[in-house]
Amino acid sequence: MSSITIALKLYASLTEFFPERVKNNKIEIKLPQGTSVAEVLSNFRIPSERAHLVLINGVYIPPEVRQGKCLLEKDVLAVWPPVAGG
């Protein structure tokens, strides 16, 4: 099976899910072709309730389609937690 390389960006408190200290909140990862957004989140043990805003190349990916949305070569997957404000 062929593989792809994507960039994964985690923001705010989600950076704790990176395997080690990462500069600029971004890592490049190799994945099997056909890997879904939900599989990447699961592989990094990011709870679905913490993956509030998920974008591929700047396009919002709603929770209900993350299981079926497969990543492609050179995609940028960016994930933000829920933000509290006041």
Long-range contacts (C-beta under 8 A, 24 or more apart in sequence): 1-32, 1-33, 1-34, 2-32, 2-33, 3-30, 3-31, 3-32, 3-33, 4-30, 4-31, 4-32, 4-33, 4-35, 4-71, 4-72, 4-73, 4-74, 4-75, 5-29, 5-30, 5-31, 5-73, 5-74, 6-31, 6-40, 6-71, 6-72, 6-73, 6-74, 6-75, 6-76, 6-77, 7-74, 7-75, 7-76, 7-77, 8-40, 8-44, 8-77, 8-79, 9-76, 9-77, 9-78, 9-79, 10-44, 10-46, 10-78, 10-79, 11-78, 11-79, 11-80, 11-81, 12-80, 12-81, 12-83, 13-50, 13-81, 14-46, 14-50, 14-51, 14-79, 14-80, 14-81, 17-44, 17-45, 17-46, 18-44, 31-71, 34-70, 35-70, 35-71, 36-66, 36-67, 36-68, 36-69, 36-70, 36-71, 37-61, 37-66, 37-67, 37-69, 37-70, 37-71, 37-77, 38-66, 38-67, 38-69, 40-71, 40-77, 41-66, 41-79, 46-79, 49-82, 50-81, 50-82, 51-79, 51-81, 52-80, 52-81, 52-82, 52-83, 53-79, 53-80, 54-78, 54-79, 54-80, 55-79
